[in-house]
Amino acid sequence: MATYTVLAGSGDLKLSYDPANKDQVAAAKKVFNDLVKKGMKVYVDTKSKSRRKEVTEFSPTQTKLVFVPQLTGGMSKTKTTCR
């Protein structure tokens, strides 16, 4: 069983599919592409929690993927005063 973990502001979402099921693989690929198109970064989860590799293309052989919203930098629009 392959698993996607999608980190979202409303909580984490877990999606699973069977890599041997062609219909489920097609649906998983669509979800992958849709989330990437929305700006999510994708990392393959390895045995070492400190080492995750970014993924840019769907592959049914990658069975543990983590989707993370892309973070943006910059200054807040809120006016702040330092004293």
Order of alpha helices (4+ residues) and beta strands (2+ residues): beta-beta-alpha-beta-beta-beta
